[in-house]
């Protein structure tokens, strides 16, 4: 094998491992007990380590209070960690340390029921699908105009739009708030959806794909009496399915992960989206690391499932000529 490829693949694998380690740690921490997390057990396996004491054929879990020579003062607990006895003096020789592999899947249920995550999921799904539909409609129309139609200032306006991608969101956050407040849209679904139904990256992505479609094919359609919109619907869009799917996925992910905008533009708990709800949950359960990791895990799980099902479409879109100038 080519040494250059070996070095390249080694570096890529190493970087990939570094990127995936935090995610693995999040998932494994989500199924640990809070007691193990408090002990500082940062390993990847949910292994519990505890000490036991047997008396009258009954096994108790214990926590050490004070070591006193050959004996110790301990608290006795049952398997549910409910205290049975306090400050009991027992010989050190009767203390047995045990380790067991145990998944605490109840963390997910506890975290989900602690705050109305069901409502947050519904709000996020509604907003995300609405944004995706709007982005595909506006993106297709704008990309068709910039790629196929000829008008004065076409390239100037296109590059002007592209330049807006370099403007960070905090720059236009306050002016947007003032505008939406003037329209009476603050703390409404309109504020979460309408400003995002046009996406510059989607326009760019679709324009680059539309430019690869043979002009003769469109001219033939126009000669046969096909209107521009009908040509877009019947010819251009069917030939761009993979890129459209990629644009929809990126739009969905961007809307799903949106945090700053909905945090500023809404205040009502009934309109709270998932990322904002997760932020409030992290403040409420700041000391419960296991629950925080559980909430983070089921919040990102839909995106992982979406990517696994759509990865072929994404790869196909980038492998095609859709991103060529």
N, C-alpha and C positions, 0 to 999 in steps of 0.2 A: 504494500500500500504506500501511496505517496506520503512522505514524512510531513509535508505541509498540511495534508488533509488530517493526518493523525493529530497534529498539534491543534489544528482548528477545531476538530470535533472534541478534543479533550477540554479545550477552553470553553466551548459551548456547553458541554455536559456539566462542567464545574460551575459555570454561571447559572445554568438551569437548576442545579441542586441548591445553590445559594438562594435563588428566588423562591423555590418551593418549600424550603425549610420552615419559614414563618407560617405558611399555610398549614403544613402538617402539624406544627406545634399547636396552632389554634384548634384544629380538629381534635387532637388527642387530649388537650387540656379541657375541652368541652365535655369529655366523658370521664373526667376524674372527679373524685370527691373534693369538696372544698377544704377538708382537713388535710389532704395530701398536698394541695396547692399551698396552704398556709405553712406547711412544713418546709416549703422551698423545693419540692420535688419537681424539677424542670425537665425531667426525662420525657421521651416520646411515648412510652408505654404507660397505660393507666394501672400501675402496680401499687397496691396499698401495703404499707409496712406498719405493723402494729405489734404490741406486746400483749400476751395473755397470761392469765393466772387461773389455775384450776383448783377448785375447792369443793369437796363433796360431790365429785364427778360432774361438776358444772364448770364450764369454761367462761371466764369473764375477760373482757378487754380492759386494759388498764392504761392509765396515764401516770407518769412518774411525777410526784410532788416534791419529795425530798429523799436524797440518798443518805443513809446513816449506817456506815460500816457494811456489815453483812446483810442488813435489812433496808427496806425502803418503805416510805409512806406513799400510797397510791390511791387513785380514785378508781372504782370498779364500774364498768359499763356493760350493758348487754350488747347483742349484735346490732341493735339499732342506735347504739351510742347514747342510750338513756342511762343516766347515772343511777347505780344501785347502791353504792356505798362510798363514803368519803373518808379520806385520811386513814385508810386501813394499813396496818403495818404487816408486811409479809417478807419472808426471806428472799434474798436475791436469787438463790438457786432455783426457786420455783417460777421465776419469770422466764417465759419463752417468747422469743421474737419470731414472728411469722410474716410471710409475704404472699400476697395473692393478686392475681390478675382479675380485675373487676371493672366492667363498663357501667357507668352511672348514666344510663340513657334517660333517666327521669329528669336530668338537668334540662333537657330540651322542653319537656312539658312544663316544668316549673318556670322557666324563662318566658315561654310563650304566653303563659297565663298571668304572669306578674304585671304586665301592661297589655293594653289591647292591640297586640301585634296583628290579630286578624283584621282589624280595621285598617291598620297601617298597610298591610299587604294589599287589601282591596283598593285603597286609595292609590298606591303605587302602580298597581296593574292598570287601573283606569287611566291614570295620567300617562303612563308609559305607552300604552297602546294608542291613545289619542294622539300623542306626540308623533309616534311612528307613522301613523296614517297621514297626518298633516305634513310631515317631513317628506314622505314619498310623493305626495301630490305636488307640493310646491317645488321640491327638488327636481322632479321629472319635467315639469313645465319650464322651469328656469334653465335647466341643463339643455333641454331641447332648443330653447331660444339661443343660448350661447354657442351651441355646437352646430346647429343646422341653419338657423335663420341668419340672414345678413341685414344688419342695420348699422347706422352711424353710431360710433362709440361703443360697439359691442365689446371689443377687447379691453377698452378702458374701464368699463363698468365691471367686467368680469374680474380684472386684476384689482380693482378697488374692493370688490367683495372679498377676494382672497386675502387682501391685506388686513381685513378685519379679523382674521383668524389669529393675528399676532397681538390683538388687544386683550389683556387679561380681564376676567370677569369683574373683579373689584372696581375697575375703572368706570364701568357703566352701571354698577349696581345701584348707586344713589340716584342718578338721573332716571333709571328705570322705575325705582320705587316712587319717585315724585310723579312720573307719568301715570303709573298704574293707580296711584292714589287719586289723581285728578279724574281718572276714568271710573273710579269707584270699584276697582277690581281687587283691591287688597283683601286678603283672606277669602279668596274665592278660587274655584277651579280654573277660571279664565286666566288668572295670574300664573298658574302652574303650567298651563297648556299653550295658550295662544302665542306668547313671546317665543316659543321654541318650535313652532311648526315650520319654521324655515331654518335650514341648517347649511352653512356655507360649505362644510366638508362634503356633505351629500351632493350638493350642486357640483362641486369640483369632481367628485368621483364619477357621477353619472355623465357629466360633460365629456370627460376623457373617454368613457365607454361609447357614448353616442357618436363621437368623432370617428370611431373605427368602422362605423356602418357605411357601406358603399353608398356614395351619393347617387349613383345610377339607379339603385334600388328604390330610393325615395322619389327620384324624378319620374320613374315609371309609374309609381303609385299616384303621383300628382296628375300625370297625363290621363290616367284612368278615372280621374274625377275624385280622388281621395283627398279629403281636407287635411290640414296640418294635424289637427287633433286626432283624426282617425288614423293617420299614418303613425303618429306617436303610439296610439293604443294597439294597433294591429301589427305594426312592423318593428318599431324601435324597442318598445318594452319587452316583447317576447324574445328578442335577440339579446336582451340584457338581464336575464333572470338572475344569474349568479351575482352580478354587481348590485342589483336591487336587493337581493337577499342580504348581502353584506351590509349595505347601507341601512337596511331595517334593523339588523342585529346591532350595529354600532349605535344607531339611534336609541334602541331599546336599552342597551347597556348604559349609555350616557344619561338617559332619563332615570333609570333605576338607581344609579349611583349619585344622582343630584342631591346635594346637601345645602350649600350656601344659599342658593336661590329660594327654595321652599322655606328655609329657616327664616329668611328675612321677609318674604312676601306673605306668609301665613302665620297665624297665631292660634287658631282654633284647634283643639285636639281632634275634632272630627275631620279636619282636612290634613292632618299630619301624615306625611309619607314615611316610608320605612327608614330611610337614613336619619331623618330628624327624630323619629321615634326611638331609634337605636341610641342616638345621642342622649336623649332624655333618660332612657333606661340605664345607660352607663353612669349617669349621675346618681340615679336612685340606687343602683346595685354596684356602686364603685368598689366595695370591699369584697364582692362575690365574684372572683375572677372566673370560676368555672361557669357561672351563669352568663357572664359577659361573653365568654368564648362560645357558649352554646347559641346565644342570640346572634352573634356574628356569623356563626356557621350556617344556621338556617336562613339567614338574610342573604348570603352569597350563593347558597345552593342552587336557586333557580337559574342564575347566570351561568354556573358551571354546567348544568344540564343543557341549557340552551346552546352553549358553545360546543359541547360534545356532539349534539345532534347536527349542528350547522357548520362544523369545522371544514367539511369538504367544500361547502359553498364559499366559505371565506378564502380558502386556499385557491379554489378555482378562479375567483374574481381577481386575485392578485397575480395569479399565473397567466391570466389572459392579458390582453392589451389595454385593459381598462385604466391602468395608471400610466400609460405611455403618453408623452406630450403630444 
